[in-house]
């Protein structure tokens, strides 16, 4: 019986380490944000794709010390969540390069290389 318990415990440990997802890692990428004159200059950013606790794909984007999480729903609507808890809803589409392009109120736009 003791041998069986040891084998069962080893199987559980092996299965749990095999089935666990690798931690998400930020990678250097490119982001674009609209400015006052309507252009969208490129900037360096870090982008991390991960699965949240609800099972949804989310994108964590960091530009310097500023970080925001984007949830892109399948209906072309998304949500931006800042570290301070601020949330905003926006529309989005995938541009010709396959990058999400977000459009908010007053024409605000943001895109990141996914």
PAROKE-362037 format. One line per field, with one value per residue (C-alpha): residue number from 0; x negated, y negated, z negated. Coordinates in nm, 3 decimals. Each point is the difference from the previous one (the first is absolute). Example, Ala and Ser with C-alpha at 12.3 -4.5 7.8 and 13.67 -1.06 7.14 Angstrom:
2
num 0_1
east -1.230_-0.137
north 0.450_-0.344
up -0.780_0.066
This chain:
114
num 0_1_2_3_4_5_6_7_8_9_10_11_12_13_14_15_16_17_18_19_20_21_22_23_24_25_26_27_28_29_30_31_32_33_34_35_36_37_38_39_40_41_42_43_44_45_46_47_48_49_50_51_52_53_54_55_56_57_58_59_60_61_62_63_64_65_66_67_68_69_70_71_72_73_74_75_76_77_78_79_80_81_82_83_84_85_86_87_88_89_90_91_92_93_94_95_96_97_98_99_100_101_102_103_104_105_106_107_108_109_110_111_112_113
east 0.000_-0.285_-0.153_0.334_0.024_-0.352_0.072_0.330_-0.169_-0.276_0.259_0.189_-0.320_-0.108_0.343_0.028_-0.342_0.065_0.345_-0.083_-0.026_-0.334_-0.002_0.067_-0.305_0.000_-0.166_-0.123_0.241_0.132_0.304_0.167_0.215_0.183_-0.116_0.155_-0.068_0.154_-0.317_-0.099_-0.375_-0.161_-0.148_-0.167_0.216_0.016_0.288_0.103_0.275_0.152_0.316_0.181_0.184_0.322_-0.173_-0.009_-0.304_-0.128_-0.286_-0.214_-0.169_-0.267_-0.145_-0.261_0.163_0.354_0.176_0.344_0.179_0.216_0.278_0.116_0.347_0.100_0.269_-0.247_0.038_-0.282_-0.083_-0.309_-0.088_-0.269_-0.195_0.202_0.323_0.118_0.193_0.098_0.201_-0.108_0.053_-0.279_-0.084_-0.307_-0.195_-0.161_-0.301_0.224_-0.066_0.289_0.098_0.206_0.225_0.144_0.216_-0.112_-0.202_-0.266_-0.188_-0.256_-0.155_-0.255_-0.195_0.159
north 0.000_-0.237_0.067_-0.081_-0.330_-0.096_0.081_-0.193_-0.302_0.006_0.021_-0.301_-0.206_0.102_-0.078_-0.336_-0.118_0.127_-0.156_-0.339_-0.284_-0.171_-0.343_-0.289_-0.201_-0.358_-0.052_-0.318_-0.123_-0.309_-0.205_-0.298_-0.263_-0.293_-0.343_-0.345_-0.046_0.335_0.186_0.328_0.001_0.334_0.063_0.289_0.200_0.339_0.230_0.314_0.237_0.202_0.177_-0.169_0.176_-0.002_0.188_-0.305_-0.104_-0.333_-0.222_-0.183_-0.300_-0.205_-0.327_-0.116_0.002_-0.005_0.336_0.088_0.330_0.042_0.256_0.037_0.155_0.184_-0.258_-0.281_-0.155_-0.007_-0.117_-0.182_0.038_-0.221_0.085_-0.256_0.183_-0.243_0.184_-0.115_0.171_-0.042_0.139_0.185_0.177_0.181_-0.212_0.128_0.128_0.188_-0.247_-0.106_-0.362_-0.151_-0.302_-0.188_-0.302_-0.324_0.191_0.133_0.288_0.251_0.302_0.258_0.272_0.318
up 0.000_-0.081_0.343_0.166_-0.193_0.107_0.364_-0.011_-0.158_0.263_0.278_-0.136_-0.023_0.352_0.147_-0.173_0.119_0.352_0.034_-0.151_0.250_0.035_-0.162_0.233_0.092_0.121_0.334_0.153_0.265_0.177_-0.095_0.164_-0.168_0.153_-0.105_0.018_0.373_0.096_0.095_-0.165_-0.072_-0.085_-0.344_-0.180_-0.238_-0.172_0.092_-0.187_0.112_-0.283_-0.109_-0.291_-0.282_0.210_0.281_0.232_0.202_-0.126_0.113_-0.255_0.162_-0.171_0.122_-0.247_-0.344_0.142_0.025_0.135_0.060_0.309_0.033_0.362_0.026_0.318_0.088_0.074_-0.345_-0.253_-0.347_-0.124_-0.369_-0.155_-0.315_-0.202_0.089_0.269_0.273_0.347_0.273_0.363_0.347_0.178_0.321_0.129_0.247_0.320_-0.201_-0.244_-0.282_-0.225_0.069_-0.280_0.046_-0.296_-0.053_0.163_0.261_-0.239_0.167_-0.122_0.167_-0.105_0.177_-0.131
